[in-house]
């Protein structure tokens, strides 16, 4: 008994030694797909460069590193294991399904299921540094405000209106940057204001919609939106339920239309602040609305775009975009343009809701509200970092330009130029830096870039849309400053 017990550890050790020294045929046999591959994926709307590096991990499992320059991804480890079935190369986590034949890989890639073809290469592209570009002229003036400014500035006449997380709506002289008047709302303001006649309207996180006198900033009335207790999550390095916007009021024919954080969409009498009707969506409404004849159109975090009767609030139709909608719809040439946090940009028939086309933004959210000028859509993005020019009839990309940061706002488009603000963030999975950029409208060439320094915190730079005033473009920074940049 004692002998048997004493030899078991020795036998076990010998067995382990033999196993360790035995040939590991499966692990050591190189799969022909291993190595670097580069190719293209996409449709007639847009084709992009994509690269793969298939390799074995420490456990001998086949995995892939992804390089997708348009999404600023270089050698990023895929989350799942690559499966091989005969000639097929499958990675369900990345929605890749390819066939290996000699030195080519063909099949589909997200886009979704875009045709794709790849060939062997010695190495894949790497991330280039941010280019050293002319900065363009510096700002004419700077005005420092209280709190952070996620809301977009709005210019009407010679006055800029903007609210901040400090709970104050500011009226600022657009020529000099001097503050004309202020209104202390007592709650953070994340949405842009609307000017109509002698009134200024805005929504506040204290749960109220306000009407102020345009000349003096005095309150005329406030309306309870019922969402004062709705929580808000600002951008964070690892929490991606960002909720940094509020709906901008829309005024038409004496009625104010505005969404709320509890999913309510309200029609309010502009004269006295009384409710006309309320429509209930299933989740937050953090973006503005559009008018199309006798309809009002808006999106919700419940994934739907809604079209309701302006007079009664009765639903006409809805469209499921399959992801949160936090951009404002735009009506153009009988169609509705709307972005979401999923597929990208949609064009829908304004009468029926039937999909005309949709354009994939390669995994990036589309929180930017498009602007259409002279038959071209101009729009920003999120992780894509690009400003894009798109054909509204087909959804075909005319050009995309990297501005190196989150471009959540709507670009300003002039005769020859496109102006865009961008936010930066760190830490983050992709590189984003902040700046104010000028692009050639015809070609998309990046002409100037005024870098905005890291001001601390997770994000800095420009979150909201820029606003045009004469020969200036006015932007607000997350840090809480208002700038007026000269145009060219």
PyMOL commands that set and color helices and strands:
alter all, ss='L'
color gray80, all
select helices_A, chain A and resi 2-21+25-28+69-71+92-94
alter helices_A, ss='H'
color red, helices_A
select strands_A, chain A and resi 35-43+46-56+62-68+73-77+83-85+88-91+96-101+104-109+114-121+139-144+154-156+159-163+168-173+179-184+194-196+199-203+208-213+219-224+250-252+255-259+264-269+275-280+290-292+295-299+304-309+315-320+330-332+335-339+344-349+355-360+371-373+376-379+386-391+397-402+412-413+417-425+434-440+446-452+459-461+467-469+472-476+481-486
alter strands_A, ss='S'
color yellow, strands_A
deselect
rebuild
show_as cartoon
